[in-house]
């Protein structure tokens, strides 16, 4: 009987270790926590030369995120933008008109692998750091492809856990044209980390501004019980071209806003 009881206790302890329970207060830097709780979001555009991530939640994937940064060229224009959101699950249900009573990381995992649902995603363009109020379609086309060299559409791969999976996708971007990405995932019961890495060069018109691999869109989501903590980041190494600073800053900020607005309607 003692062995049985000990075995049950051991199983319970193991489950507790695996099912990590998160709170925003333990994950977020105290410097930004009060603002996050008050406003529901915090955003930081990094100054040139300041590359340290400021809003990245402290989780088991923090070191993986830091090891996955874009290398910055000395003569290039580095751009890093972070946004952090604390989103009530009740709000998500209202926005998406969902009947789901138990939003969890499995839902988030499915959403960030549903590449085809990004097609038609809309955004507001920015000018001088502010939204213009003019809404545009961000991705004219968006779908999963079978390999980094392919352009043929295949079904989204959304079944099961995303942990350790690699997916490739194609997006027809309103500013940069057709671009392909490698999508890497890490997932635990209450946590998911995804990285979209460009595999094609990206340009404005005929000029190449970003080489393959020099743009990463990072997404990290932690389940905090009644809320989701969502961290979004763009990490970019651009060629220093005339006017590129304003164009990249406005373009990437608009894209992160679009990802957030798209995300909250998918549940």
SVG drawing of the C-alpha trace seen along z (x, -y; Angstrom):
<svg xmlns="http://www.w3.org/2000/svg" viewBox="-20 -61 51 63">
<polyline fill="none" stroke="black" stroke-width="0.4" points="0.0,0.0 2.8,-2.4 4.4,-1.7 1.2,-2.4 0.7,-5.7 4.3,-6.7 3.8,-5.9 0.7,-8.0 2.5,-10.9 5.5,-10.6 3.1,-10.7 1.4,-13.8 4.7,-15.5 5.9,-14.7 2.7,-16.1 3.1,-19.3 6.6,-19.7 5.5,-19.1 2.4,-21.3 4.2,-24.5 1.8,-27.2 2.7,-30.7 1.7,-34.2 2.5,-37.4 4.1,-38.8 6.7,-36.1 7.5,-36.2 7.6,-40.0 10.4,-42.4 9.1,-44.4 10.1,-47.6 7.3,-46.9 4.8,-44.8 2.6,-47.7 2.3,-49.3 1.4,-45.9 -1.4,-45.3 -2.7,-48.8 -2.7,-49.1 -2.7,-45.5 0.4,-46.0 3.9,-47.4 5.9,-48.2 9.6,-49.0 11.4,-50.1 15.2,-49.6 17.6,-52.4 20.5,-51.6 23.3,-49.7 21.0,-48.5 20.2,-44.9 19.3,-43.4 15.7,-42.1 13.8,-44.1 10.3,-42.6 11.1,-38.9 9.3,-36.9 11.5,-34.8 10.6,-31.2 12.3,-27.9 12.7,-29.2 14.4,-32.5 17.9,-31.1 16.7,-29.6 15.3,-32.9 18.5,-34.7 20.6,-32.1 18.4,-32.6 19.1,-36.2 19.8,-37.8 23.5,-38.7 23.9,-42.4 26.3,-43.8 28.4,-46.8 27.5,-48.8 23.9,-47.8 20.7,-49.1 19.7,-46.8 16.0,-46.9 14.5,-45.3 10.9,-45.8 9.2,-44.1 5.6,-44.1 4.1,-42.4 0.4,-41.8 -1.6,-40.4 -4.9,-39.2 -7.8,-38.0 -9.3,-34.8 -12.8,-36.2 -11.8,-39.0 -10.5,-36.5 -13.9,-34.6 -15.7,-37.9 -13.5,-39.0 -13.6,-35.7 -17.2,-34.9 -15.9,-31.5 -17.9,-29.0 -14.7,-27.4 -14.8,-27.3 -11.2,-26.2 -8.6,-28.2 -5.2,-26.7 -1.7,-26.4 -3.0,-23.7 -5.3,-26.3 -2.4,-28.8 -0.2,-26.1 -2.9,-25.3 -3.4,-29.0 0.3,-29.7 0.5,-26.8 -2.7,-27.8 -0.7,-29.7 -3.5,-29.7 -5.7,-31.7 -3.2,-34.5 -4.2,-35.2 -6.1,-38.5 -4.8,-39.6 -5.2,-43.4 -3.1,-46.1 -3.0,-49.9 0.0,-51.5 2.3,-53.8 3.8,-57.1 6.1,-59.0 5.5,-56.4 1.7,-56.7 -1.1,-54.7 -2.4,-56.5 -5.9,-55.0 -5.7,-53.5 -6.3,-49.8 -4.5,-47.5 -4.2,-43.7 -0.9,-42.5 -0.7,-39.1 -2.4,-38.6 -1.5,-34.9 -0.3,-32.8 0.0,-29.0 2.2,-26.1 4.7,-24.6 6.5,-21.3 10.1,-22.5 12.1,-25.7 12.5,-25.6 8.8,-24.9 6.0,-27.3 3.3,-24.6 0.5,-24.9 -0.1,-22.1 -2.5,-21.6 -1.6,-23.4 0.1,-21.0 -1.9,-21.7 -2.4,-18.3 -0.7,-17.3 2.0,-19.2 4.2,-21.6 7.2,-20.8 10.3,-20.3 8.4,-20.7 9.7,-22.6 7.3,-24.0 7.8,-26.1 5.5,-28.7 5.0,-31.3 3.5,-34.7 2.8,-37.3 3.6,-40.4 2.1,-43.8 5.4,-45.6 8.1,-42.9 6.4,-40.6 6.6,-36.8 8.7,-35.7 9.3,-32.2 9.9,-31.4 11.1,-28.5 8.9,-28.1 10.5,-26.5 8.4,-25.5 9.0,-24.6 6.0,-23.7 5.3,-22.6 1.9,-22.2 1.5,-25.9 4.1,-27.5 4.9,-27.8 7.7,-29.5 7.7,-30.0 10.2,-31.6 9.5,-32.7 12.9,-33.1 13.0,-34.5 14.6,-32.2 14.3,-34.5 15.9,-38.0 13.4,-40.8 13.4,-44.1 11.6,-47.3 11.1,-47.4 14.2,-46.1 16.5,-46.8 17.3,-44.0 17.1,-45.3 17.2,-42.1 19.2,-39.0 17.9,-35.5 17.9,-34.7 18.2,-38.4 14.6,-38.7 13.1,-36.7 9.6,-37.1 9.5,-35.7 6.3,-34.6 6.2,-33.4 2.9,-32.7 2.5,-31.6 -0.8,-30.4 -1.4,-32.4 -4.6,-30.9 -7.3,-33.4 -5.0,-35.3 -2.4,-34.7 0.9,-36.5 1.9,-37.1 5.4,-38.4 6.0,-39.4 9.3,-40.6 10.9,-41.4 14.7,-41.1 16.2,-42.4 19.5,-43.2 18.8,-45.6 21.1,-47.1 21.7,-50.8 19.9,-52.3 18.4,-55.8 15.1,-56.0 15.3,-52.4 15.1,-53.3 11.7,-54.9 10.4,-52.3 11.5,-49.3 10.4,-50.8 6.9,-51.6 6.5,-48.3 7.6,-46.0 5.6,-47.8 2.5,-47.6 3.1,-43.9 3.3,-43.1 0.0,-45.0 -1.6,-43.0 -0.4,-39.7 -1.9,-40.6 -5.2,-41.7 -5.3,-38.5 -4.4,-36.3 -7.2,-37.5 -9.9,-36.7 -8.7,-33.1 -10.1,-31.3"/>
</svg>
